[in-house]
């Protein structure tokens, strides 16, 4: 159930003049769902704006885009199948017909885009370099059943930006229609508004911004002023450890030699030794490895040295202790797996223990125990979408597994507070998790989230604080937050000093 609506028999109503590839993927997924009887029908609505069609056509040639994209325009023949037909009595309808839908039957859900009633508003938002808030609204009452805010990874190429936006929309539709209690339940009543229109001027501004950004990026690289990630740290005071962070002046930067950068810091203490584990991205190889530095109370951290390298890019060295052993879960996204390593000697000898999950596009996997169960939070990627905006949860009785997905996955589609950004910690009796805020680009800041409910049925969080740091050449961040051994570590994006 979502907001008390039945969802066994599902019906999709589509605008025949605006049929997207992502909608064809939605039909395929719902038709294949074991608990769904699907029907699909069409209404005649307004066509795609000609300026939009022209821009996406130019992009195909200018950027040599290959393969299918979520915003590809299809015709009715692509939707043929046994599901074609009008909505049967009692079916739950998802109306994607836009303003052309007319009078809706009972049990109908419509989507709104920043409150607007058709997806022109989504196109305008993406042309402005952002993604809109998507809401699922119960027709008639106007109750909001669920929300999503996908990320935009490449705002300078409309087709790629729409791959992210439409994949997020696809996952959102599956979530509200076929997921077990995935929605947040009925929320405030919202009135719809007329959609903005994609005009020639909107497209022209997009092209101008795109060219300006590419020229600026190129000039900075030629001048050696291209920003990069770096790690910073500070000693914690007695009153520190909550949801607030001081300004940049409180932190010391971890130096790099210009041919590499450091990111994703985790601090860990064993006995009298304190170590800093980081992703070390080596420019010459274009690949990340895991490196570690030792801490000297008088001099700070030493230069990180490599401690783990594999055939794939490694990052996010989540290091923790359990049952007297020290463990690491580095990100191994390129291998489509989540791996567990055990330390034979700290900090530089690690052995592969087991594969926790296979066939998963999971990033920044973070594990912890709660109420006798192991929980894993990870950012996941699906189809043509982003892993900046989608949070999936897994659980197990033992660290080594087997791990099983939460039935409400993905539990969150929100670029502002989905992707993990450090270890889960307790503060003031609340379970808090740092999450990346990617609403203004990758690693734009941190959202400190309180986990309000975590059990076999529901995962729910609320944002306690949003932290962003600017100044001293810093344009993004923090991107990661971890604490341990009386030290706080973060990473930021800015000009190398």
C-alpha positions as CSV (number, residue, x, y, z in Angstrom):
1,X,0.0,0.0,0.0
2,X,1.1,3.6,-0.6
3,X,-1.1,6.2,1.1
4,X,-3.9,3.6,1.5
5,X,-4.2,3.0,-2.3
6,X,-4.6,-0.5,-3.7
7,X,-1.9,-1.6,-6.1
8,X,-2.5,-5.0,-7.5
9,X,-4.0,-3.9,-10.8
10,X,-2.0,-1.0,-12.3
11,X,-2.8,1.2,-15.2
12,X,-0.5,3.7,-17.0
13,X,-1.9,6.6,-19.0
14,X,0.6,8.1,-21.5
15,X,0.7,11.1,-23.8
16,X,1.0,9.6,-27.3
17,X,2.7,12.8,-28.6
18,X,5.4,12.6,-25.9
19,X,6.5,9.0,-25.4
20,X,9.9,8.6,-23.8
21,X,12.3,5.6,-23.6
22,X,12.2,5.8,-19.8
23,X,8.4,5.2,-20.0
24,X,9.0,2.1,-22.1
25,X,11.4,0.9,-19.4
26,X,8.8,1.5,-16.8
27,X,6.2,-0.6,-18.7
28,X,8.8,-3.4,-19.0
29,X,9.5,-3.4,-15.3
30,X,5.9,-3.2,-14.1
31,X,4.9,-5.9,-16.6
32,X,7.6,-8.2,-15.3
33,X,6.6,-7.6,-11.6
34,X,5.2,-10.8,-10.2
35,X,2.5,-9.0,-8.2
36,X,1.2,-6.6,-10.9
37,X,-1.4,-6.8,-13.6
38,X,-0.6,-4.0,-15.9
39,X,-2.6,-2.1,-18.6
40,X,-1.4,0.8,-20.7
41,X,-3.5,3.4,-22.7
42,X,-2.8,6.6,-24.5
43,X,-4.2,10.1,-24.6
44,X,-3.5,12.8,-27.2
45,X,-1.5,15.6,-25.6
46,X,0.8,18.4,-26.6
47,X,4.0,17.4,-28.5
48,X,7.6,18.0,-27.5
49,X,8.9,21.6,-27.9
50,X,10.7,22.0,-31.2
51,X,13.6,23.8,-29.5
52,X,14.1,20.8,-27.2
53,X,14.0,18.3,-30.2
54,X,16.6,20.4,-32.1
55,X,19.0,20.6,-29.1
56,X,19.0,16.9,-28.4
57,X,19.5,16.2,-32.1
58,X,22.5,18.5,-32.2
59,X,23.9,16.9,-29.1
60,X,23.9,13.5,-30.7
61,X,26.4,14.7,-33.3
62,X,28.3,17.2,-31.2
63,X,29.1,14.7,-28.4
64,X,28.9,11.5,-30.4
65,X,26.2,10.1,-28.1
66,X,25.6,6.4,-28.8
67,X,23.1,3.9,-27.6
68,X,19.6,4.5,-26.1
69,X,19.0,7.4,-23.8
70,X,16.1,7.9,-21.4
71,X,14.9,11.0,-23.3
72,X,14.7,9.2,-26.7
73,X,11.3,9.9,-28.3
74,X,9.5,6.7,-29.3
75,X,6.2,6.0,-31.1
76,X,3.3,3.8,-30.0
77,X,4.7,0.7,-31.7
78,X,7.5,0.6,-29.1
79,X,4.8,0.1,-26.4
80,X,3.0,-2.8,-28.0
81,X,2.2,-5.8,-25.9
82,X,-0.5,-7.7,-24.1
83,X,-0.8,-4.9,-21.6
84,X,-2.5,-2.5,-24.0
85,X,-6.1,-1.6,-23.0
86,X,-8.2,0.7,-20.9
87,X,-8.1,0.7,-17.1
88,X,-10.1,-2.1,-15.5
89,X,-12.4,-1.4,-12.6
90,X,-10.5,-0.8,-9.4
91,X,-7.1,-0.3,-11.0
92,X,-4.7,2.2,-9.6
93,X,-3.8,4.6,-12.4
94,X,-0.6,6.5,-12.8
95,X,-1.5,9.4,-15.1
96,X,1.5,10.6,-17.2
97,X,-0.6,12.3,-19.8
98,X,0.1,15.8,-18.4
99,X,-2.5,18.5,-18.9
100,X,-4.1,16.4,-21.6
101,X,-5.3,13.8,-19.2
102,X,-8.7,15.3,-18.6
103,X,-11.0,14.0,-15.9
104,X,-9.4,11.2,-14.0
105,X,-11.1,8.1,-12.5
106,X,-10.9,7.2,-8.8
107,X,-7.6,5.9,-7.5
108,X,-5.4,8.0,-9.7
109,X,-1.9,9.3,-9.1
110,X,-0.4,12.2,-11.0
111,X,3.1,13.5,-10.9
112,X,4.1,17.1,-10.4
113,X,7.4,18.7,-11.1
114,X,8.2,21.6,-8.7
115,X,4.4,21.7,-8.4
116,X,3.7,21.9,-12.1
117,X,1.4,19.5,-13.8
118,X,3.4,18.3,-16.8
119,X,7.0,17.4,-17.6
120,X,7.8,20.6,-19.4
121,X,8.6,21.9,-15.9
122,X,11.2,19.1,-15.6
123,X,12.8,20.0,-19.0
124,X,13.0,23.7,-18.0
125,X,14.6,22.8,-14.6
126,X,17.3,20.6,-16.3
127,X,17.9,23.3,-18.9
128,X,18.6,25.6,-15.9
129,X,21.1,23.2,-14.6
130,X,19.1,21.6,-11.8
131,X,16.6,18.9,-11.1
132,X,13.1,19.6,-9.8
133,X,11.3,18.1,-6.9
134,X,9.0,15.3,-8.1
135,X,5.9,14.6,-6.1
136,X,3.3,11.8,-6.4
137,X,-0.1,13.3,-5.8
138,X,-3.5,11.6,-5.2
139,X,-5.9,13.0,-7.7
140,X,-8.9,14.7,-6.3
141,X,-7.6,15.3,-2.8
142,X,-4.2,16.7,-3.8
143,X,-2.5,14.7,-1.0
144,X,1.3,14.2,-1.6
145,X,2.0,10.5,-1.3
146,X,5.8,10.6,-1.9
147,X,8.6,12.8,-3.1
148,X,11.9,12.4,-5.0
149,X,14.7,14.7,-6.1
150,X,17.1,13.0,-8.5
151,X,20.7,14.3,-9.1
152,X,22.0,15.7,-12.3
153,X,25.6,14.5,-12.9
154,X,26.4,16.3,-16.2
155,X,24.3,19.5,-16.4
156,X,26.2,20.7,-19.5
157,X,24.8,18.0,-21.7
158,X,21.1,17.9,-21.8
159,X,20.8,14.3,-22.9
160,X,23.0,13.0,-20.2
161,X,21.3,15.2,-17.6
162,X,18.0,13.8,-18.6
163,X,19.4,10.2,-18.3
164,X,19.8,11.0,-14.6
165,X,16.5,12.9,-14.2
166,X,14.4,10.4,-16.1
167,X,16.0,7.3,-14.4
168,X,15.3,8.9,-11.1
169,X,11.7,9.4,-12.3
170,X,11.5,5.8,-13.4
171,X,12.7,4.4,-10.0
172,X,10.3,6.8,-8.3
173,X,7.3,5.5,-10.3
174,X,8.2,1.9,-9.6
175,X,8.6,2.7,-5.9
176,X,5.2,4.4,-5.6
177,X,3.4,1.7,-7.6
178,X,5.0,-1.6,-6.9
179,X,7.2,-1.2,-3.8
180,X,6.0,-2.5,-0.3
181,X,5.1,0.6,1.7
182,X,8.0,2.4,0.1
183,X,6.3,5.8,0.2
184,X,6.4,8.3,3.1
185,X,2.6,8.2,3.4
186,X,0.1,11.0,2.8
187,X,1.6,14.4,3.5
188,X,0.5,18.0,2.9
189,X,-2.1,18.9,0.3
190,X,-0.6,20.8,-2.6
191,X,-2.3,22.7,-5.4
192,X,-1.0,22.2,-8.9
193,X,0.2,25.1,-11.1
194,X,0.6,25.6,-14.8
195,X,3.9,24.3,-16.3
196,X,6.5,26.7,-17.7
197,X,7.2,26.3,-21.4
198,X,10.5,25.3,-23.1
199,X,11.2,28.3,-25.3
200,X,14.0,29.2,-27.7
201,X,15.4,31.6,-25.2
202,X,15.6,28.8,-22.5
203,X,17.6,26.6,-24.9
204,X,19.8,29.6,-25.9
205,X,20.7,30.3,-22.2
206,X,21.5,26.6,-21.7
207,X,23.9,26.6,-24.7
208,X,25.6,29.9,-23.5
209,X,26.1,28.5,-20.0
210,X,27.4,25.2,-21.3
211,X,30.0,27.0,-23.5
212,X,31.1,29.3,-20.7
213,X,31.6,26.5,-18.2
214,X,33.6,24.4,-20.6
215,X,35.9,27.5,-21.5
216,X,36.3,28.3,-17.8
217,X,37.2,24.7,-16.9
218,X,39.7,24.6,-19.8
219,X,41.4,27.8,-18.8
220,X,41.8,26.7,-15.2
221,X,43.4,23.5,-16.3
222,X,45.9,25.3,-18.6
223,X,46.7,27.7,-15.7
224,X,47.2,24.9,-13.2
225,X,44.3,26.3,-11.1
226,X,41.9,23.5,-11.6
227,X,40.3,22.6,-8.3
228,X,40.8,19.2,-6.6
229,X,39.9,17.3,-3.6
230,X,41.9,17.5,-0.4
231,X,41.7,16.3,3.2
232,X,41.6,18.5,6.3
233,X,41.6,17.6,10.0
234,X,41.3,19.2,13.4
235,X,41.6,18.0,17.0
236,X,38.3,17.7,18.7
237,X,37.4,19.7,21.7
238,X,35.2,18.5,24.6
239,X,32.1,20.3,23.2
240,X,32.6,19.0,19.7
241,X,31.0,15.9,18.1
242,X,27.5,17.1,17.2
243,X,25.9,18.2,14.0
244,X,27.8,21.5,13.6
245,X,31.3,22.1,12.2
246,X,33.5,25.2,12.6
247,X,34.9,27.3,9.7
248,X,37.9,26.4,7.5
249,X,40.3,28.2,9.8
250,X,39.9,25.4,12.4
251,X,41.3,22.8,10.1
252,X,44.8,21.8,8.8
253,X,45.1,20.6,5.2
254,X,46.8,17.3,4.4
255,X,49.5,18.3,1.9
256,X,49.8,16.6,-1.5
257,X,52.5,16.9,-4.2
258,X,50.3,18.0,-7.0
259,X,50.4,14.7,-8.9
260,X,47.7,13.1,-6.7
261,X,44.9,14.1,-4.4
262,X,43.5,12.6,-1.2
263,X,39.8,12.2,-0.4
264,X,37.3,10.0,1.7
265,X,39.2,10.2,5.0
266,X,38.6,7.8,7.8
267,X,40.5,8.0,11.1
268,X,41.1,4.9,13.2
269,X,42.9,4.2,16.5
270,X,44.2,0.9,17.7
271,X,46.1,0.9,21.0
272,X,48.4,3.9,21.1
273,X,48.5,4.3,17.3
274,X,46.2,6.5,15.2
275,X,45.9,6.1,11.5
276,X,44.3,8.1,8.7
277,X,43.0,6.1,5.7
278,X,42.2,7.9,2.5
279,X,41.6,7.4,-1.2
280,X,44.7,8.4,-3.0
281,X,44.0,9.2,-6.6
282,X,47.1,9.1,-8.7
283,X,47.0,11.3,-11.8
284,X,49.5,9.2,-13.8
285,X,47.4,6.1,-13.6
286,X,43.9,7.6,-13.3
287,X,43.0,5.1,-10.6
288,X,42.3,5.3,-6.9
289,X,44.2,3.2,-4.3
290,X,43.9,3.1,-0.5
291,X,46.7,4.8,1.5
292,X,47.3,5.4,5.2
293,X,49.1,7.9,7.3
294,X,50.3,7.8,10.9
295,X,49.6,10.5,13.4
296,X,52.2,12.3,15.5
297,X,50.7,14.6,18.2
298,X,53.4,17.1,17.6
299,X,53.7,17.1,13.8
300,X,50.3,15.9,12.7
301,X,49.8,13.2,10.0
302,X,52.6,11.8,7.9
303,X,52.5,11.6,4.1
304,X,50.0,8.7,3.2
305,X,51.6,5.5,1.8
306,X,49.8,2.9,-0.3
307,X,48.3,0.0,1.7
308,X,45.8,-1.6,-0.7
309,X,45.6,-1.7,-4.5
310,X,43.5,-3.9,-6.8
311,X,42.7,-4.1,-10.5
312,X,39.8,-1.6,-10.0
313,X,39.5,1.9,-8.6
314,X,39.3,2.0,-4.8
315,X,37.9,4.7,-2.6
316,X,36.0,5.3,0.6
317,X,38.1,3.1,3.0
318,X,35.5,2.4,5.6
319,X,37.6,1.0,8.5
320,X,36.1,-0.3,11.7
321,X,36.7,-2.9,14.5
322,X,34.5,-5.9,15.3
323,X,35.2,-9.1,17.3
324,X,38.8,-8.1,18.0
325,X,39.6,-7.7,14.3
326,X,40.0,-4.6,12.1
327,X,38.0,-4.6,8.9
328,X,37.8,-2.4,5.8
329,X,35.1,-2.1,3.2
330,X,36.6,0.0,0.3
331,X,34.4,1.1,-2.5
332,X,34.8,-1.2,-5.5
333,X,32.1,0.2,-7.8
334,X,33.9,-0.8,-11.0
335,X,33.7,-4.5,-9.9
336,X,30.0,-4.2,-9.2
337,X,30.6,-5.7,-5.8
338,X,31.0,-4.8,-2.2
339,X,34.0,-6.4,-0.6
340,X,35.2,-7.0,2.9
341,X,38.9,-7.0,3.9
342,X,40.6,-7.9,7.2
343,X,43.8,-6.4,8.5
344,X,46.6,-8.9,9.1
345,X,48.9,-6.0,10.1
346,X,47.9,-2.3,10.6
347,X,47.9,-0.3,8.6
348,X,49.5,-1.9,5.5
349,X,48.6,-5.6,5.2
350,X,45.0,-6.4,4.2
351,X,43.6,-9.7,3.0
352,X,40.3,-10.3,1.2
353,X,37.8,-11.9,3.6
354,X,34.6,-12.2,1.5
355,X,32.3,-10.6,-1.0
356,X,29.4,-9.1,0.8
357,X,27.3,-8.3,-2.2
358,X,27.8,-9.1,-5.9
359,X,26.2,-7.6,-9.0
360,X,25.5,-4.4,-7.2
361,X,26.5,-0.9,-8.4
362,X,27.0,0.2,-4.8
363,X,29.1,3.2,-3.6
364,X,30.3,4.3,-0.2
365,X,28.9,1.2,1.6
366,X,28.7,2.0,5.4
367,X,27.9,-0.7,7.9
368,X,26.9,-0.6,11.6
369,X,25.0,-2.7,14.2
370,X,21.6,-1.6,15.5
371,X,19.3,-3.7,17.7
372,X,21.3,-6.8,17.1
373,X,21.3,-6.5,13.3
374,X,24.0,-5.5,10.9
375,X,22.9,-2.7,8.6
376,X,24.5,-1.5,5.4
377,X,23.7,1.9,3.8
378,X,25.0,2.3,0.2
379,X,24.3,4.6,-2.8
380,X,23.1,2.5,-5.7
381,X,23.0,3.2,-9.4
382,X,20.3,1.8,-11.8
383,X,19.9,1.9,-15.6
384,X,21.1,5.3,-16.9
385,X,20.9,7.1,-13.5
386,X,23.1,8.5,-10.8
387,X,24.4,7.0,-7.6
388,X,24.4,10.5,-6.0
389,X,20.7,10.4,-5.2
390,X,19.6,6.9,-4.4
391,X,20.0,5.2,-1.0
392,X,19.6,1.4,-0.6
393,X,19.7,-0.5,2.6
394,X,20.8,-4.1,3.3
395,X,20.8,-6.2,6.5
396,X,22.4,-9.3,7.9
397,X,22.8,-11.3,11.1
398,X,26.6,-11.5,10.7
399,X,29.1,-9.0,9.2
400,X,30.2,-11.7,6.7
401,X,26.6,-12.1,5.6
402,X,24.5,-13.3,3.9
403,X,23.2,-9.8,3.2
404,X,19.7,-9.2,1.9
405,X,18.1,-6.1,0.4
406,X,15.5,-4.2,2.4
407,X,12.1,-4.7,0.9
408,X,11.6,-0.9,0.6
409,X,14.7,-0.3,-1.6
410,X,15.4,2.2,-2.8
411,X,14.5,3.8,0.5
412,X,15.3,7.3,-0.7
413,X,15.7,9.1,-4.0
414,X,17.1,12.5,-3.0
415,X,20.3,14.2,-4.1
416,X,20.3,16.3,-0.9
417,X,20.7,13.4,1.6
418,X,21.0,9.9,0.1
419,X,24.6,9.0,-0.6
420,X,26.6,8.0,2.6
421,X,29.4,10.4,3.7
422,X,31.0,8.7,6.7
423,X,30.4,6.4,9.7
424,X,27.1,6.4,11.5
425,X,27.5,7.7,15.1
426,X,25.5,8.3,18.2
427,X,24.9,11.8,19.6
428,X,22.5,12.9,22.2
429,X,20.8,9.5,22.1
430,X,20.1,9.8,18.3
431,X,21.6,7.7,15.6
432,X,23.1,10.1,13.0
433,X,24.5,9.5,9.6
434,X,26.5,11.9,7.4
435,X,25.1,12.0,3.8
436,X,26.3,13.9,0.8
437,X,24.4,16.9,-0.4
438,X,24.7,16.7,-4.2
439,X,21.9,19.1,-5.0
440,X,24.3,21.7,-6.3
441,X,26.9,19.3,-7.7
442,X,28.9,16.3,-6.5
443,X,30.0,16.7,-2.8
444,X,28.5,20.2,-2.5
445,X,28.1,19.7,1.2
446,X,26.9,17.4,4.0
447,X,23.5,16.6,5.4
448,X,23.6,15.3,9.0
449,X,20.6,12.9,9.1
450,X,18.9,11.4,12.1
451,X,17.7,7.8,11.5
452,X,14.2,8.0,12.8
453,X,13.1,4.4,12.1
454,X,15.2,1.4,11.1
455,X,13.6,-2.0,11.0
456,X,12.5,-4.8,8.7
457,X,9.7,-2.8,7.2
458,X,10.6,0.9,7.2
459,X,13.8,3.0,6.9
460,X,13.1,6.7,7.6
461,X,15.4,9.7,8.3
462,X,15.2,13.4,8.8
463,X,17.8,16.0,8.1
464,X,19.2,17.6,11.3
465,X,21.6,20.0,9.7
466,X,23.2,20.9,6.4
467,X,26.9,21.9,6.4
468,X,28.7,23.7,3.6
469,X,32.1,25.3,3.6
470,X,33.3,28.0,1.3
471,X,36.2,30.4,1.2
472,X,40.0,30.0,1.0
473,X,39.7,28.6,-2.5
474,X,37.1,26.0,-1.4
475,X,34.1,25.6,-3.8
476,X,32.5,22.4,-2.5
477,X,32.3,20.3,0.6
478,X,32.6,18.9,3.1
479,X,32.1,15.6,1.2
480,X,33.0,13.2,4.0
481,X,33.0,13.5,7.8
482,X,34.5,11.0,10.3
483,X,35.7,11.2,13.9
484,X,37.8,9.1,16.1
485,X,40.8,9.2,18.5
486,X,39.9,12.8,19.3
487,X,40.3,13.9,15.7
488,X,37.8,15.0,13.1
489,X,38.5,14.6,9.3
490,X,36.8,16.0,6.3
491,X,37.5,16.5,2.6
492,X,36.7,19.5,0.4
493,X,37.1,20.6,-3.2
494,X,39.1,23.6,-4.0
495,X,42.3,25.2,-5.4
496,X,45.5,23.5,-4.3
497,X,47.7,25.7,-2.1
